[in-house]
Amino acid sequence: MTRISTSLGIFALAALAGCTSEPVDNVQQRAENASGQIEQRADELEAEADNRTLNAAATLENQAKALELEGNEAAPANSVSNETTNAQ
């Protein structure tokens, strides 16, 4: 019985020895590659967010200028109306 257990143990160790694990250097290289890809994607996302923010700010500035021009065009008519109303 002991011989069978010993034989099975040796066979199991031999089988495990045949299963080569990935070298540590390869794992480290894959981790560094993944880290580099993550950093690159983070930079891309940051640039995209900055671009969207700048575009949104430009749109709001244009809308503000348009409203200001509208207000400036409407102001003289209102002031004439107010002067006429005050004179009566």
C-alpha positions in Angstrom: 0.0 0.0 0.0 2.8 2.3 0.8 4.5 1.5 -2.5 1.3 2.5 -4.4 1.0 5.7 -2.5 4.7 6.5 -3.1 4.3 5.6 -6.7 1.3 7.8 -7.1 3.0 10.6 -5.3 6.0 10.4 -7.6 3.7 10.2 -10.7 1.8 13.3 -9.5 5.0 15.3 -9.0 6.3 14.2 -12.4 3.0 15.4 -13.9 3.2 18.7 -12.1 6.8 19.1 -13.2 5.6 18.8 -16.8 3.3 21.7 -16.3 5.6 24.6 -16.8 4.5 27.8 -15.3 4.9 31.1 -17.2 8.2 32.7 -16.5 8.2 35.6 -14.1 9.8 37.9 -16.6 7.0 37.3 -19.1 4.3 38.1 -16.4 6.2 41.3 -15.5 6.4 42.3 -19.2 2.6 41.7 -19.7 1.9 43.7 -16.6 4.0 46.6 -17.8 2.4 46.4 -21.2 -1.1 46.5 -19.7 -0.1 49.4 -17.4 1.2 51.3 -20.5 -2.0 50.7 -22.3 -4.1 51.8 -19.3 -2.0 55.0 -19.0 -2.4 55.7 -22.8 -6.2 55.2 -22.6 -6.4 57.5 -19.5 -4.5 60.2 -21.5 -6.9 59.7 -24.4 -9.9 60.0 -22.1 -8.5 63.1 -20.5 -7.8 64.8 -23.9 -11.4 63.9 -25.0 -12.9 65.4 -21.8 -10.8 68.5 -22.3 -11.9 68.8 -25.9 -15.6 68.4 -25.0 -15.2 71.0 -22.2 -13.6 73.5 -24.5 -16.3 72.9 -27.1 -19.1 73.3 -24.5 -17.5 76.5 -23.2 -17.1 77.9 -26.7 -20.8 77.2 -27.4 -21.9 78.9 -24.2 -19.7 81.9 -25.0 -21.3 82.2 -28.4 -24.8 81.9 -27.0 -23.9 84.6 -24.4 -22.7 86.9 -27.1 -25.8 86.3 -29.2 -28.0 87.1 -26.2 -26.0 90.2 -25.4 -26.4 91.4 -29.0 -30.1 90.7 -28.8 -30.3 92.7 -25.6 -28.3 95.6 -27.1 -30.6 95.7 -30.1 -33.7 95.6 -28.0 -32.5 98.2 -25.4 -32.9 101.3 -27.5 -36.4 100.4 -28.5 -37.3 99.9 -24.9 -35.7 103.1 -23.8 -37.6 105.1 -26.5 -40.8 103.4 -25.3 -40.0 104.3 -21.7 -39.3 107.9 -22.6 -42.6 108.2 -24.5 -44.5 106.7 -21.6 -42.8 109.0 -19.1 -43.5 112.1 -21.2 -47.2 111.3 -21.2 
